[in-house]
Amino acid sequence: MGDFESDFKIGFIGFGLIGGSIARALKKINPDYYLYAYDYHKTNPSTDLRAALSDGILNSITTTLEEGFPECDLLFLCAPVLSNIEYLKQLKPLLKSTCILTDVGSVKGNIHTAVQELGLKAQFIGGHPMTGSEKTGYLNSYAILLENAYYILTPTDETPETMVQVLYHLVKKMGSIPIILDASEHDGITAAISHVPHIIAAQLVNLVRESDDSSEKMRALAAGGFKDITRIASSSPVMWQDICLTNSSEIKRSLDRYIESLQVASDALSNMDADFLYQMFDTAGEYRSAIPNKSIGLMKRLFEIYLDIMDEAGAIATIATLLASNQISIKNIGIIHNREFEEGVLKIEFYEEQAQVKASALLTRYNYRIYERS
């Protein structure tokens, strides 16, 4: 199988933020790709799908898997993980053997198990675009959501290399950075760098909540650094419940190691072990500094700047007006009261890196002192 031709048919089951962004990126690569999506609403078509059809991103919508999907050359499963597995059972007798079957789930082990049980290993390549947004649905999708984001591919031991290369190069054309991993390796990595940190953040917030008194001094003083390092605790509880239940063994393995490391740190405090405490912070600081900041990893980057402003009426309004008049959208803006570990009085957060860079240059020209977090 070579590269995709203009008449290739690409199907979607599940068409929200990720599916919509992939579809937009595909149409950007080649407007002649024929894209269609499944709508399980039989009588009342999905608003998202109708909008995509109106935008020209989708060529057609089908309410039955028997229509369109048997001719599919590439199929993206973009529904929730457990729903994708159910769809696999229905798709097995319909798909042609040359159709590349892939998904976009953040846990790979369970769908690979299902693929093996159903005898679909010879055409399946697990996929995980490491990107996202606080907003959901097709109406919030955009092609550049995938740009410079790592896109993990997890082929089976039976997936033909030709299929892997087709999807690999297509992902690259969409602007993402494709990386091939084993499914179990993927789940171990994501447990350590994403799933366990979400649990840590949630429980750290709960610790402070339970330790606070009726005057809520802790909550008031938590603004700034504490809120930033625990921001991922605000993620969807339903989504993270699902992730924890579908990647439980890998998460528990990493979490148990983390608990052991906390006990070692606690023992060092009991023993007043100055050398250990220094090394703990020194090695962590060195490793963190070596983590690249350009590509989009598993957890969303914050696009933000900090700056000093005078404490006077209209200071924030002046900056907001300046940015708005230059078509720079602000996601969030606010005064940092606890600046023990931060520089700058005002924090401005943006939706994308381009806006951050543009705002930084603009405000510097107007003699504001800008600080950017490393």
C-alpha positions in Angstrom: 0.0 0.0 0.0 1.4 3.4 -1.0 0.6 6.9 0.1 -3.0 8.0 0.2 -4.5 9.0 -3.1 -7.2 11.7 -3.6 -10.0 9.2 -3.9 -9.3 7.5 -0.5 -12.2 7.2 1.7 -11.7 8.0 5.4 -14.3 7.2 8.0 -15.0 8.5 11.6 -16.9 6.9 14.4 -17.1 9.6 17.1 -16.7 13.2 15.9 -15.8 15.6 18.6 -12.8 17.8 19.3 -10.1 15.2 18.3 -12.1 13.6 15.4 -13.0 17.0 14.1 -9.5 18.4 14.3 -8.1 15.3 12.5 -10.7 15.7 9.8 -9.9 19.4 9.4 -6.2 18.5 9.1 -6.9 15.9 6.5 -8.9 18.3 4.4 -6.1 20.8 4.7 -3.7 18.1 3.3 -6.0 17.1 0.5 -9.4 18.6 -0.1 -10.3 15.7 -2.3 -10.2 13.1 0.5 -13.7 11.7 0.9 -14.6 11.9 4.6 -17.7 10.5 6.2 -18.8 9.9 9.8 -21.2 7.7 11.6 -24.1 9.2 13.4 -25.9 7.0 15.9 -28.7 9.5 16.2 -31.1 7.8 13.7 -33.8 10.4 13.5 -32.2 13.6 15.0 -28.8 14.2 13.3 -26.0 15.4 15.5 -25.4 19.2 15.5 -21.6 18.7 15.2 -21.9 16.4 12.2 -24.4 18.7 10.4 -22.0 21.6 11.0 -19.1 19.6 9.6 -21.1 18.7 6.6 -22.1 22.4 6.1 -18.4 23.4 6.5 -17.3 20.9 3.8 -15.1 19.0 6.2 -17.4 15.9 5.9 -18.6 14.7 2.5 -21.4 12.6 4.0 -23.0 11.3 7.2 -24.3 7.8 7.6 -26.6 6.4 10.3 -25.6 2.8 9.6 -22.2 1.1 9.6 -23.2 -0.9 6.6 -23.2 2.2 4.5 -19.8 3.6 3.5 -17.6 1.8 6.0 -17.2 -1.4 3.9 -15.4 0.8 1.3 -13.3 2.6 3.9 -9.5 2.8 3.4 -8.8 4.4 6.8 -11.1 4.4 9.8 -10.6 6.5 13.0 -12.4 5.3 16.1 -12.8 8.5 18.1 -15.6 7.5 20.6 -14.9 6.7 24.3 -12.6 3.7 24.8 -15.3 1.2 25.8 -17.6 2.3 23.0 -14.7 1.9 20.5 -14.4 -1.7 21.6 -18.1 -2.3 21.0 -17.9 -0.8 17.6 -15.0 -3.2 16.7 -17.3 -6.1 17.1 -19.8 -4.6 14.6 -17.1 -3.5 12.2 -15.3 -6.9 11.9 -17.5 -8.4 9.2 -17.8 -5.2 7.3 -14.2 -3.9 6.8 -12.1 -4.8 3.8 -8.7 -6.3 4.7 -6.8 -3.4 3.3 -8.6 -0.8 5.6 -6.3 0.7 8.2 -8.1 0.7 11.5 -7.0 3.1 14.2 -8.2 4.8 17.4 -7.3 8.0 19.4 -7.6 6.7 22.9 -5.2 7.6 25.7 -5.0 3.9 26.9 -4.0 1.3 24.5 -3.9 -2.1 26.3 -7.6 -2.8 26.4 -8.3 -2.0 22.8 -5.3 -4.1 21.7 -6.6 -7.0 23.7 -10.0 -6.6 22.0 -8.4 -6.4 18.5 -6.5 -9.6 19.2 -9.6 -11.5 20.4 -11.5 -10.3 17.3 -8.7 -11.3 14.9 -8.2 -7.7 13.6 -4.5 -7.5 14.4 -3.4 -7.5 10.8 -5.0 -4.1 10.1 -5.0 -2.3 13.5 -2.7 0.5 14.5 -3.4 2.1 17.9 -3.2 5.9 17.9 -2.9 8.5 20.6 -2.6 12.2 19.5 -1.2 13.9 22.6 -3.2 17.0 22.4 -6.5 18.4 23.5 -8.3 21.5 24.9 -10.6 22.4 27.8 -13.3 22.9 25.1 -15.0 20.0 23.5 -17.0 19.1 20.4 -16.4 19.6 16.7 -17.3 23.4 16.9 -14.1 23.9 18.9 -11.9 21.7 16.7 -9.2 23.2 14.5 -6.4 21.7 12.3 -3.5 23.2 14.2 -4.6 21.4 17.4 -2.4 18.6 16.0 0.6 20.7 15.0 3.8 19.9 16.9 1.9 17.4 19.1 3.4 14.0 19.7 1.2 11.4 18.0 1.8 7.9 19.3 1.3 4.9 17.0 1.1 1.4 18.5 0.9 -1.2 15.7 0.4 -4.9 16.5 3.0 -7.6 15.7 0.9 -8.5 12.7 0.3 -5.0 11.2 2.0 -4.8 7.8 4.8 -2.3 7.6 3.2 -0.7 4.5 0.2 0.2 6.6 2.3 1.6 9.4 4.2 3.7 7.0 1.0 5.1 5.4 -0.4 6.2 8.7 3.0 7.4 10.0 3.5 9.7 7.0 -0.2 10.9 7.1 0.3 11.9 10.8 3.4 13.7 9.8 1.6 15.6 7.1 -1.0 16.7 9.6 1.8 18.5 11.4 2.2 16.1 14.3 5.3 14.2 15.5 4.7 10.5 15.0 6.3 8.1 17.5 6.0 4.3 17.3 5.7 2.4 20.6 4.5 -1.0 21.9 1.1 -0.7 23.4 2.2 -1.8 26.9 5.2 0.6 26.7 2.7 3.4 25.9 0.5 2.6 28.8 3.5 2.5 31.2 4.8 5.9 29.9 1.4 7.6 30.1 0.8 6.2 33.6 4.1 7.8 34.8 3.9 11.2 33.1 0.2 11.8 33.0 -2.1 9.5 34.9 -0.2 9.4 38.2 0.4 13.2 38.2 -3.4 13.7 37.8 -3.9 11.5 40.9 -1.2 13.3 42.8 -2.7 16.7 41.9 -6.2 15.7 42.9 -5.1 14.2 46.2 -2.8 17.2 47.0 -5.8 19.5 46.5 -7.9 17.3 48.7 -5.2 17.3 51.4 -5.3 21.1 51.5 -9.1 21.2 51.4 -9.3 18.7 54.3 -6.6 20.6 56.2 -8.1 24.0 55.9 -10.2 25.6 58.6 -13.4 27.6 58.5 -11.5 30.8 57.7 -10.1 29.2 54.6 -6.7 30.8 54.9 -5.1 27.9 52.9 -7.5 28.4 50.0 -6.8 32.2 49.9 -3.0 31.7 50.0 -3.0 28.9 47.5 -3.4 31.3 44.6 -0.3 31.4 42.4 2.2 28.5 42.5 0.0 26.0 44.3 -2.9 26.5 41.9 -0.6 26.2 38.9 1.1 22.9 39.9 -2.3 21.4 40.7 -4.2 22.8 37.6 -4.7 19.3 36.2 -6.9 18.4 39.2 -9.6 20.4 37.4 -9.8 17.9 34.6 -13.0 16.0 33.8 -13.7 13.5 36.7 -15.6 11.2 34.4 -12.7 11.0 31.9 -10.1 10.4 34.6 -12.3 7.8 36.3 -12.4 6.0 33.0 -8.6 6.3 32.4 -7.9 5.0 35.9 -10.1 2.0 35.4 -8.7 1.1 32.0 -5.0 1.5 32.9 -5.2 0.5 36.5 -2.3 -1.9 36.6 0.2 0.5 35.1 -1.0 3.4 37.1 -0.8 1.3 40.3 2.8 0.3 39.5 4.0 3.9 39.1 1.9 5.1 42.0 3.3 2.5 44.3 6.9 3.6 43.3 5.9 7.2 44.0 4.6 6.3 47.4 7.9 4.6 48.2 9.8 7.7 47.1 7.7 9.8 49.4 8.4 7.5 52.3 12.2 7.9 51.5 11.7 11.7 51.6 9.8 11.5 54.8 12.6 9.4 56.4 15.2 11.9 55.2 13.2 14.6 57.0 13.1 12.5 60.2 16.9 11.9 60.0 17.7 15.5 59.0 19.5 14.1 56.0 20.7 17.3 54.4 22.6 15.5 51.5 19.6 13.5 50.4 17.3 16.6 50.5 19.8 18.6 48.4 20.2 15.9 45.9 16.5 15.3 45.6 15.9 18.9 44.5 19.1 19.2 42.5 18.5 16.1 40.3 14.8 16.9 39.9 15.7 20.5 38.8 18.3 19.3 36.3 16.0 16.7 34.8 13.1 19.1 34.5 15.3 21.7 32.8 16.2 19.1 30.2 12.5 18.4 29.3 11.8 20.0 25.9 9.4 22.9 25.9 8.6 23.2 22.2 6.6 20.1 21.3 3.2 19.5 22.8 3.4 16.6 25.3 0.8 14.5 27.0 -0.4 17.3 29.3 -1.4 20.6 27.7 1.1 23.4 27.9 0.2 26.7 29.4 0.7 29.6 27.1 1.2 32.5 29.6 3.3 35.5 30.4 3.8 37.4 33.6 4.5 41.2 33.8 4.9 44.0 36.3 2.2 46.7 36.3 1.6 49.8 38.4 -1.1 49.6 41.1 -3.4 52.2 39.6 -6.9 52.4 38.2 -7.3 51.1 34.7 -3.9 49.4 34.5 -5.3 46.0 33.6 -7.9 47.5 31.3 -5.2 49.3 29.4 -3.3 46.0 28.7 -6.5 44.2 27.8 -7.5 46.9 25.3 -4.0 46.9 23.8 -4.1 43.2 23.2 -7.6 43.2 21.9 -6.9 46.0 19.4 -4.1 43.8 18.0 -6.5 40.8 17.7 -4.8 38.8 20.5 -7.4 36.8 22.4 -6.9 36.3 26.2 -7.9 33.1 27.9 -7.5 34.3 31.4 -6.0 37.3 33.2 -5.5 38.1 36.9 -3.3 39.5 39.6 -0.9 37.2 41.4 -1.0 37.9 45.1 1.3 35.1 46.2 4.5 35.7 44.3 6.9 33.8 46.6 7.9 31.6 43.6 6.8 33.7 40.7 7.9 36.9 39.1 5.4 39.5 37.8 2.2 41.0 39.3 -0.1 40.2 36.4 -0.6 36.8 34.8 -2.1 36.5 31.3 -2.9 33.2 29.8 -3.5 32.6 26.1 -5.1 29.9 24.0 -2.1 29.2 21.7 1.6 29.8 21.5 1.4 32.3 18.6 -0.8 34.6 20.7 1.7 34.3 23.6 4.7 35.2 21.4 2.8 38.1 19.8 1.6 39.5 23.1 5.1 39.3 24.7 6.6 41.2 21.8 3.8 43.8 21.8 3.9 44.5 25.5 7.7 44.7 25.5 7.5 47.4 22.8 5.3 49.3 25.2 8.0 49.0 27.9 6.3 46.4 30.1 8.7 44.1 31.8 7.8 40.6 30.7 8.6 37.3 32.5 8.1 33.9 30.8 8.1 30.6 32.7 10.7 28.1 31.7 
